[in-house]
Amino acid sequence: KDEEAIKYMAKYKITPDKTFGVKVPILRSISKKLGKSHKLAQKLWELGYRETMIVASMVDIPDEVSEEQME
């Protein structure tokens, strides 16, 4: 958790609730290591943290996402 990044986010009106303050380049690196997985993406999304949902969008397989999930 990066408290300084969270303060920076709040400065720009990004809600600091449910966030770890991890920068997107790090999330991209994590996503590459994880590879593609719809099941993993669903679990990450359900956690509800800003970063887990970003990683979920990076590792998901678009053809496996239902219309209901898109909504």
BELVEN-V720288 format. One record per residue. PHI is phi in whole degrees, -180 to 180 (none if undefined). Layout:
BEGIN
<<PHI> <PHI>>
END
This chain:
BEGIN
<<none> <-113> <-61> <-64> <-65> <-65> <-62> <-62> <-62> <-62> <-59> <-102> <65> <-88> <-58> <-80> <-70> <51> <-141> <-107> <78> <-83> <-74> <-57> <-58> <-70> <-63> <-61> <-62> <-61> <-61> <-62> <-68> <-73> <80> <-86> <-164> <-68> <-62> <-63> <-59> <-62> <-66> <-64> <-62> <-64> <-63> <80> <-87> <-51> <-71> <-67> <-73> <-65> <-62> <-57> <-68> <-83> <-98> <-69> <-107> <-50> <-67> <-99> <-85> <-81> <-61> <-60> <-67> <-63> <-70>>
END
